[in-house]
Amino acid sequence: MLVLAIDTATPAVTAGVVALEPSRVTVLGTRVTHDARAHGELLTPHVLEAVTEAGIGLRDLDAIACGIGPGPYTGLRAGMATAGALGHSLNLPVYPVCSLDAIAAEVVSNGSEAPFVVVTDARRKEIYWAAYDGSGTRTEGPAVDRPAQVSDLLPAGTSAAGQGAELYREVLGAAVLEPATPTVAGLVRAAREGLLAGTAPGPLTPLYLRRPDAQEPGQRKRVTVQ
């Protein structure tokens, strides 16, 4: 099965083609650029370049796995809109994946067997986070909190993956694990069960966890000429 994986929940613009088999995940082509302001500009070129590197065409794909956050509004929408449009035009199922779960899946594939947390930068001096057991199953979250609040919840010796783990290493007091951002292999691993079973994917609903900065303008105040 050939799966296109997309994620824009972090500053990384990530796209790639993955061959999924019952016992193996193989990355055939991938493009990643770290630029929080270029998700809309770079994602489609990254998809096309990854498909070319894989030696296939878009119509050879069997499914799409898309990170749905948590993440900032603008970047997250770019990835989800692209995945949705491709799924509609190519008649492909689009599987939503919590981006923190994608990082967790890669942590487990790297050999970790102890419980850990995944932490990404939520800006405003806050973090998105979720806790996982040794098998990569989410046990808490996702949530958005200040690093010190999360640190108070973590048992001593807990490890952490994700860019937020490095950014707030001293506050969290956790050993840092790889990867820092969702990978295409991790996205597919997180969606593996549904992909292989061919079950209908759930709705492509973003995990914002808080309201966007932009607000609709309120009613204008009446100005009376004296």
LUMTI-525519 format. One record per residue: residue in three letters; x, y, z of N, C-alpha, C, CB in turn. Coordinates in pm, whole numbers, plus 50000, padded with zeros to 5 digits. Glycine has a CB too. Example, Ala and Ser with C-alpha at 12.3 -4.5 7.8 and 13.67 -1.06 7.14 Angstrom:
REM LUMTI-525519
ALA513194943150780512304955050780513204967050780511314955350905;SER512854977550708513674989450714512905000350787514084994050572;
This chain:
REM LUMTI-525519
MET500854988150000500005000050000500885012450000499045000050122;LEU500575021949910501335034449901500555045649967501645037949753;VAL501165052050066500475062150145501235075450135500345057750293;LEU500505086050104501055099550109500855104750250500395108950003;ALA501925109250315501855114450452502165129350452502835106750546;ILE501355137050524501475151550528501325156250672500415158350436;ASP502175165950711501995172150843502515186450840502715163950953;THR501695195650894502105209650906501735215151044501435218250794;ALA501725206551145501335210651279502465217451356500845198651357;THR503665216751306504835222851369505515231851264505835212051424;PRO506615238451296507315246351194507825238051076508465253551257;ALA507805224951086508265216350976507175214550872508725202751030;VAL507525216750745506625213950633507005200050585506745224850517;THR506165190150611506525176150593505605169050496506515168850726;ALA506195162250397505425154050302506275142450257504945162450181;GLY505655130950231506415119550184505525108050142507365114850290;VAL506125098750073505435086750028506005074750104505575084749873;VAL505115066750160505515055350242504845042750190505165057650390;ALA505635032150176505085018950141504775011650271506085010650052;LEU503505008550291503075001950414502754987250387501855009050474;GLU503414978450463503134964050461502814959850604504354955950403;PRO502204948150623501844943950759503004944150858501264930150755;SER504204941450812505344940850904506434950950872505924927050903;ARG506154960350783507214969450743506654982850698508054963250631;VAL507414993550731507115007050683508375012150613506675016650801;THR508255015350485509415019550407509155033250346509725009250297;VAL510035042650375509915056150319510525056050179510615066850410;LEU509725059350079510175059349940510605073049892509085054049851;GLY510095083449954510455097049917509935106750020509925100549778;THR510705116650056510265126150158510915139750137510585120850298;ARG510185150150178510695163850176510275170550306510175171750051;VAL511235177050373510955183950499511705197250498511375175350622;THR511005208050523511615221250537511115227350667511285230450415;HIS512035232750747511645239050874511495254050851512705236150985;ASP510255258350835509955272450812508485274650849510235276650662;ALA508255280650965506895282151016506025291050929506945287651155;ARG506635298750838505855308050755505685303150612506515321750755;ALA506095290850583506085286250444505245273850421507485283550399;HIS504345270550512503535258450493502735259050364502605256450612;GLY502025269950343501205271050223502005271550095500345283050231;GLU503185277750102504035279349984504745266449945505045290150008;LEU505195258850044506085247550016505405233850013507165247250116;LEU504245232550073503695219150090503395212049958502435219850171;THR502695218649867502375211949739503635208349661501485220949654;PRO504635217449647505885213249583506545201549653506855224849578;HIS506485201249787507075190049860506355176949826507015192550011;VAL505035177449817504265165349782504685160349644502745168249785;LEU504755169249548505095165249411506525159949402504915176949314;GLU507445166349474508835161649473508975148049540509755171849542;ALA508245145949650508305132949719507735121849632507545133549852;VAL506645124749562506045114949472507015111549359504705120249415;THR507675121849304508655119449198509825111149249509175132849141;GLU510305114349368511415106649426511025092049446511855112749561;ALA509775089749480509295076049501509125068549370507985076149576;GLY509165075649259509045069249128507625065349093509905057049124;ILE506665072649145505255069549118504545082349075504565063349243;GLY503265081049043502405092549017501375093749127501725091248880;LEU500715105249134499715107249238498605096749232499105121149225;ARG498265092249111497175082549098497595068349136496655082648956;ASP498875066549169499315053449220499105052249370500795051349186;LEU498765063249436498585063149580497315055549620498545077449635;ASP497365049649740496205042249790495475049649902496645028549840;ALA496185058549970495575065550083496455077450122495375056050204;ILE495905086050209496635097550261496525097350413496075110950203;ALA497635099950481497635101750626498025116250655498625091650697;CYS497205123150731497425137450753497435140850901496355145650681;GLY498465148050944498525152851081497475163551105499915158451112;ILE496725162351215495655171751245495945180051371494335164251263;GLY497225180251411497585188251527497675179851653496585199551546;PRO497755186851766497535201151784498625209751721497425204251929;GLY498205221751679499135230951615498485244251590499645225151485;PRO499285254151548498765267451519497775267251403499915277051487;TYR496825276351404495715276451309496185276751164494825288251336;THR497025286551128497365288750987498115276950927498185301350972;GLY499195272650993499975261650940499195248850932501205259651023;LEU498425245951035497665233451040496635232950928496965231951176;ARG495965244150902494965244550796495575241950658494255257950796;ALA496805246450636497455244450507497605229550476498835251250504;GLY498055221950574498235207650552496935200250537499015201750664;MET495955203550620494685196550616493895199850490493855199850739;ALA493955212450447493255216150324493875209250203493295231350305;THR495195208150202495885201450092495535186650090497395203350104;ALA495585180250206495245165950213493795163550172495475160550356;GLY492905172150218491495170650183491255172350035490675180450260;ALA491915182249975491745184749832492285173249749492425197749792;LEU493455168049787494035156749715493155144349730495455153949766;GLY492655141949851491805130449872490535131249788491445129250018;HIS489975143149779488745144849700489015143049551488135158649726;SER490095149349502490365148849357490835135149311491405159249321;LEU491525127849399492045114749362491165103349412493445113049417;ASN490085106849482489165096849539489905087349634488485088849426;LEU490675093349726491455085549822490955088249963492955088949811;PRO490975078150050490635080550190491735088650258490405067150265;VAL491345098050342492305106250416492175103050564492075121550389;TYR493225097450622493205093150761493795104050852493985079950778;PRO492995109250945493505119351038494405112951144492345126851105;VAL495515119651175496455114451275496815125751371497745108751206;CYS496655123651499497165133251597498675134251577496805128951745;SER499165146251553500585148051523501495143551636500865162551490;LEU501015144651760501795139751874501885124551872501175144552007;ASP500805117951826500815103351813501835098951709499415098151776;ALA501995106951603502975103551500504395103851556502855113251381;ILE504675113851638505995114451702506165102651796506165127751780;ALA505115099451872505185088151966505435074951894503895087152046;ALA504795073151779504975060751703506435059051660504055060551580;GLU507065070251627508465069551586509375067051706508885082451516;VAL509025072551822509805069951943509835054951972509215077652064;VAL508665048551965508585034151991509355026251886507125029651995;SER509285030551760510005023351654511515024551672509605028751516;ASN511955035051744513385036851770513865028251887513675051451799;GLY512945020851949513355011352052513005015052194514795009452045;SER512335026352216511965030252352510855021052404511515044952357;GLU510975016852530509975008052589509405013652719510564994252615;ALA509895025352762509425031452886508385042152855510595037452965;PRO507505045352949506535056152929507265069352898505635057853053;PHE506635078052823507265090752784506175100852750508225088852663;VAL506585113052727505655123452682506155129252551505505134652790;VAL505235134752474505575142052351505175156452372504865135852224;VAL506085165452339505885179652367506255187852243506725184152489;THR505345196452197505665205652088505375219852132504855202051959;ASP505945229352061505835243452097504465249052058506945251652030;ALA503735254452154502435260452128502495275652124501435255952233;ARG503715281152132503915295652139503295301152267503305302652015;ARG503355314152285502835320752407503415314552534501305319852412;LYS504635308852524505285302252636504475290452688505525312152748;GLU503755283652595502995271752629503435260052541501475274252614;ILE502995248052578503325236152501502085227652478504415227852572;TYR502065220752363501115210052340501785197252391500695208952187;TRP501035188752458501665176752511500665165252524502305179552645;ALA501215153252528500445141152554501385130852616499765135652423;ALA500835122052698501625111552764501325098052700501335111152917;TYR502335089252698502225076252631502845065352719502915076552493;ASP502295053252706502935042052774504045036452685501885030952809;GLY504675025852730505825020552657505515015052519506455010052736;SER504235012252492503855007152360503475018252263502704997352374;GLY503475030752313503095042052228501625045452233503485039252088;THR500875039152323499455042252338499285054852423498695030352401;ARG498505064152374498305076652448497515074152575497585087152359;THR498015079052688497355077152816496785090052873498325071152914;GLU497225101552818496715114452864496955124852756497395118652997;GLY496015134252742496145144652643495465140752512497615147752618;PRO495635149152409496505160852406495925172752481496795164752264;ALA496835181352529496425193152604497425204252577496345190152756;VAL497065216252618497975227652607498115233852745497465238252502;ASP499355235252791499635240652924500985247552923499605229453031;ARG501295254153033502635259653049503595248453088502645271053156;PRO504865249353046505825238653074505925235053222507185242753024;ALA505895245053311506015242253454504845233953504506115255253534;GLN503655236353450502475228453490502645213853449501195234253427;VAL503175211653328503385198053281504485191253362503745198053132;SER505525198653393506635193053471506155187753605507715203653493;ASP505205194653667504685190353797503935177053787503775200953854;LEU503455173753665502695161453645503565149453611501675163453536;LEU504815151953572505655141153522506395133953635506645146553422;PRO506385120653634507205113253730508685115853705506905098153722;ALA509485114553808510925116353793511485106453692511635114753929;GLY512385111253608513025102553510512255100953381513225089253569;THR511145108253364510375107253240511155113153123509015114353255;SER511075106753009511695111852886510655119152802512335100252804;ALA511125127852713510205135652631510745137052489509975149452694;ALA509845136052393510195138052252509475150452201509825125552165;GLY509885155152082509275166952025510115179352046507905169052082;GLN509905189351961510715201451967510565208752101510345210751853;GLY509405207652164509205214052293510045208052403507755213352331;ALA510405195352387511235188752488512615195052495511365173852457;GLU513165198752380514465205452376514335219952416515095204352236;LEU513275226552368513075240752396512915243452545511865245852320;TYR512225234152614511975235952757512625224852839510465236452785;ARG513795220852795514505209752861514705212353010515865207552794;GLU515155224253045515465227153185514205227453270516195240353196;VAL513125232753218511885233653295511275219753314510865242953225;LEU511245211853208510625198653214511495188653290510375193453073;GLY512805190453283513695181353352513635167253299513385181153497;ALA513395165953168513235152753107514335150353003511845151353041;ALA514765137852992515715134152887515035135652751516245119552908;VAL515745140752652515155143752522515315131852427515795156352462;LEU514205128052365514195117152267513945122752128513125106752303;GLU514305115352026513975118651888512695111351848515145114851792;PRO511925116851752512195128551669511655141451732511595126551532;ALA512075152751672511615165751719510275169651657512655176351688;THR510015164951536508775168051465508195155351404509015178851354;PRO506925155451365506335143351304507075139351177504855145651273;THR507295126451159507905121251037506845114350953509055111451070;VAL507135112550825506155105750739505985091150782506595106350591;ALA507065084850826506955071050875506105070451001508345065050903;GLY506295080251091505515080551214504035082751189506035091251305;LEU503725091451093502315093751058501645080951010502205104550950;VAL502345073550925501785061150872501715050450981502625056050753;ARG502735049751067502685040051177501495042851269504005040351257;ALA501235055651295500125059151383498775055551322500165074051416;ALA498695055551189497435052251120497425038051067497195061951005;ARG498445030251101498635017051041497405008051051499795010251107;GLU496795007351168495684998051189494535000851092495174998951333;GLY494135013251082493035016750993493405015250847492585030851019;LEU494635018850813495085017650675495065003150628496495023450660;LEU495634994350707495714980250667494344973550666496654972650760;ALA493484977750758492144971750764491214977550659491554973650902;GLY491584989350605490734995750507489465001450566490374986050401;THR489485004250697488315010150760488145024650717488425009150913;ALA486915029350720486645043250681487295052650781485115045850671;PRO488025062650733488685071950826487675080950896489695080550752;GLY488065085951012487235095451084487275109051017487675096451230;PRO486525118651070486485131951010487825139151023485385140351075;LEU488125147250923489375154950923489155167651004489845158150776;THR489215166151135488915177251226490185181851297487845173151330;PRO490525194651287491765199451347491725199751499492085213151296;LEU492875197051560493025198151705493715211551735493855186051764;TYR492905221951755493495235051786493785236551936492565246351740;LEU492895231352020492985231552166492815245352227494295225852209;ARG492825255852146492525269152197492065277852081493775275452267;ARG491455289052112490915297652009492045304551933489975307952070;PRO491845307551802492875314551726493055328851774492515314651579;ASP494235334651744494505348451783493555358251715495955352051751;ALA493255355651588492395364751512490955363951564492445361251361;GLN490325375351578488945375951625488105383951527488885382251765;GLU486825380251515485935387951431485745401851491484585380751413;PRO485715412151407485535425651461484165427051525485715436151351;GLY484115434551635482845436851702482065448051635483075440151848;GLN480915450851691480085461451636480765474951654478695461551703;ARG480755482951549481395496051556480645505251653481475502451416;LYS481455513151725480855522651816480245534351738481885527651917;ARG479105538851785478455550251718479135563051762476935550751750;VAL479475570951665480105583851694479075594751670481385586151608;THR478795602551771477805613251761478515626651750476855613151882;VAL478155634151649478755647351631478095657051727478615652251485;GLN478915663451808478385673251904478105686651837479365675152019;
